[in-house]
Amino acid sequence: MLAARGLGQRWRGLRPRSLGRGLLLRTRSVHGFGMREPLGVVSLGPEGRVRRVGALAPGRLFRDRGACWVIELPPGRPLPPEGMVLRVVPILAPCPGR
């Protein structure tokens, strides 16, 4: 999985296709504008606990105001269950707004 660094990587996300990789973003929302395929999305709280899991269709928006990170995953990739704690490697800046 890649970690998005900088505004350009965050804006581009996995567009136009995911190419089988995932992307970790320090954000509370992601969009599917310009995507050609749906994505799996997972929002994480400050302790790495999965808050929400869903599918992001092309042209749609996924938002979780309590999230610190959002993971974009390619279609067909298994998604972790809500409540599961994932380890977030501390290479990113602190949670936004905290």
N, C-alpha and C positions, 0 to 999 in steps of 0.2 A: 504494500500500500504506500502511496506517495502522500507526503504532507505538502499542502499548498503553501508556497512562500511568495509573498508579495501580491499586490493587487492584480497583476496580470494573470497569474496562475489561479487566483481565487475567482476572477471573473470568467475565465475560460472553463474552469472545472474539467469535466470529462468530455466536453464538446469536441467534435460532433458525435463521436462514438467513444465508448469506454475502453476498447481494445483489451478487455479482460482485467483491467486494473481497478483498484479502488483509490479514493482520494479523501484525505482527512482535511477538513477546513475549520479554522477557528472563526466560527460564525454562528448565527442563530437561524439563518434561512438560506435556502438554495433555490435556484430556478432551473427549469428545463427548457428555456428558450434557446433555440438553435440545435436542440438534441434531435437525433433520429430514432432513438430507442428509449424506452422507459428505464429508469434507474431505481435501485433499492436505496432508501435513505434511512439513516439511523442517527438520532440526536442523542448526545451525551451530556450529562450534567457535570458539575465541577469535579466530582469524585470519580468520574468515568462510568457512572451508572447509566444504562440505556433508558432513556426517557420515552421516546417514541420510535416506532418502526413503521415504515410505509413505502409505497411506490410513488415515484415521481414521474408522471406522464410528460411527454414533450409539450412545451408551452405552458406548463403549470408551475406553481410555487409551493414550496414546503417551508413552513415556519414553526419554530418552537421557541417562544420567548424566554423560557427558562434554560435553554441549552447553552453550553459553552463551545461545543464542537458539533459538527455534522459530518457524517461519513457518507459519501456517495459510492455505491457499489454497482457493478455491472448487472444486467438482467440475468436471472437464474442463479445468482450467488446466494447461498443461504444467509439469512439475516438473524442476528442474535435476538433472543427474547427480551421483552421489556423487563427491566429490573436487574438484568445481568450486569455485573461490573466488569468493564473492560479496562485494561491497563493502557493508559495514554502515556507514551514516552515523553518526558518533559523537554522536548526540543522546541516547543512552541512557547510563545509569550503567555502570561496569565489569561484567564478567562476574561472576555471583554465585559466591561462594566462592573467588575468586581474588585 
